[in-house]
Amino acid sequence: MTIIYTKKFTVFMHNLRMKYIDSNKLSDPQFKRYTGISWSTFYLMVEQLKMHVPAKGRPPKLSLEDQVLLCLSYWREYRTLFHVAASYGVSEPTASRIVRHVEDCLIRSNLFNLTKNLPEGEGIDWNVVILDATEIPIQRPKKTEEKL
């Protein structure tokens, strides 16, 4: 299936997404509500990404700020990569590569982490994983039965 992007659709999608230029007008409380982080954390993330910009090759379609915003919207809104990609005017594989690249750069910086608040309990081994693989019998048509 081939998707044909008309100029009208492209303009619509371009206006739909919130780019860094648009989000720059938001106050700190509004930006935190939109992304889940403060402006200072956002700029720190962008600075960490700047250290990993390749010197050669084709320049990316999205600026570093827009790449971070793409990731933040993906993480915060739990939308599919297809929807995030459409909002930012890139393909789904490109959005996936951006998310993976930003995650890898931020993890390598050791400045960003998610706290793990595990429930406390005496004598509980939290390293045990239980999988439920219960098999349920279902009725299937026999090969010799006629099809309706």
C-alpha positions in Angstrom: 0.0 0.0 0.0 1.4 3.3 -1.0 0.6 6.5 0.9 0.5 9.6 -1.2 1.1 12.8 0.8 -0.6 15.8 -0.8 0.6 19.3 -0.1 -2.5 20.1 1.8 -2.0 17.0 4.1 1.7 17.9 4.6 0.7 21.5 5.6 -2.0 20.1 8.0 0.5 17.7 9.6 3.1 20.4 9.9 0.7 22.7 11.7 -0.5 19.9 13.9 2.7 19.1 15.7 4.2 21.3 18.4 7.8 22.1 17.4 10.5 23.5 19.7 9.8 27.0 18.3 6.1 26.7 19.4 6.9 25.2 22.7 9.5 27.9 23.5 6.5 30.2 24.1 5.3 28.1 27.0 5.9 29.1 30.6 7.8 26.6 32.8 4.6 25.2 34.5 2.9 24.9 31.1 6.0 23.2 29.6 6.2 20.8 32.5 2.6 19.9 32.0 3.1 19.3 28.3 6.3 17.3 28.6 6.6 16.1 32.2 10.0 17.9 32.7 11.2 21.4 33.4 12.9 23.7 30.8 16.3 23.2 32.6 16.0 19.4 32.3 15.0 19.8 28.7 18.1 21.9 27.9 20.3 19.5 29.8 19.0 16.7 27.6 19.6 18.7 24.5 23.2 19.4 25.6 23.8 15.7 26.2 22.5 15.0 22.7 24.8 17.6 21.2 27.8 15.6 22.3 26.7 12.7 20.1 25.9 14.5 16.8 27.8 12.8 14.0 30.2 15.1 12.1 29.5 13.6 8.7 26.4 12.5 6.9 23.1 14.0 6.0 21.7 16.4 8.5 18.6 15.1 10.3 15.2 16.4 9.4 14.4 17.4 13.0 16.5 19.6 15.1 17.9 18.1 18.4 15.2 20.0 20.3 12.5 18.5 18.2 14.0 15.1 18.6 13.9 15.4 22.4 10.3 16.7 22.1 9.4 13.7 19.9 10.8 11.4 22.6 9.1 13.2 25.4 5.7 13.1 23.7 6.2 9.3 22.9 7.1 8.6 26.5 4.5 10.8 28.1 1.4 10.3 26.0 1.9 6.5 25.3 1.0 7.0 21.6 2.2 4.6 19.0 5.3 5.4 17.0 3.1 5.7 14.0 1.1 8.6 15.5 4.2 10.3 16.9 5.9 10.0 13.5 2.9 11.5 11.8 2.7 14.3 14.2 6.4 15.2 13.6 6.4 14.7 9.8 8.8 11.7 9.8 8.4 8.1 9.0 7.7 5.5 11.7 11.2 3.9 11.4 12.8 7.3 11.7 10.8 8.0 14.8 11.9 4.7 16.2 15.6 5.4 15.5 15.2 8.9 17.1 13.7 7.4 20.2 16.4 4.7 20.5 19.2 7.2 19.8 18.0 9.7 22.4 17.4 7.0 25.0 20.9 5.6 24.4 22.6 9.0 24.6 20.7 9.9 27.8 21.5 6.5 29.4 25.2 6.9 28.6 25.3 10.3 30.2 24.5 8.8 33.6 22.6 12.0 34.4 19.1 10.6 33.9 17.5 7.6 35.5 14.2 6.3 36.6 13.9 5.6 40.3 12.8 2.2 41.3 10.5 2.2 44.3 9.9 -1.5 44.9 7.5 -2.5 47.6 9.3 -3.5 50.7 8.6 -6.7 52.5 10.5 -9.1 54.6 11.4 -12.4 53.1 10.2 -11.5 49.6 12.7 -12.3 46.8 11.9 -9.7 44.1 14.2 -11.5 41.7 11.7 -14.3 41.1 9.5 -14.1 38.0 6.3 -16.2 37.6 4.8 -16.8 34.2 1.3 -18.0 33.7 1.4 -20.4 30.8 -1.9 -22.2 31.5 -3.1 -24.1 28.4 -6.8 -24.0 27.7 -8.3 -26.6 25.4 -10.3 -25.2 22.5 -12.5 -26.9 19.9 -11.1 -27.0 16.4 -12.7 -28.4 13.3 -11.4 -31.7 12.3 -9.6 -32.0 8.9 -12.2 -34.5 7.7 -15.2 -32.2 8.5 -16.8 -30.4 5.6 -16.4 -26.6 5.5 -19.7 -24.7 5.7 
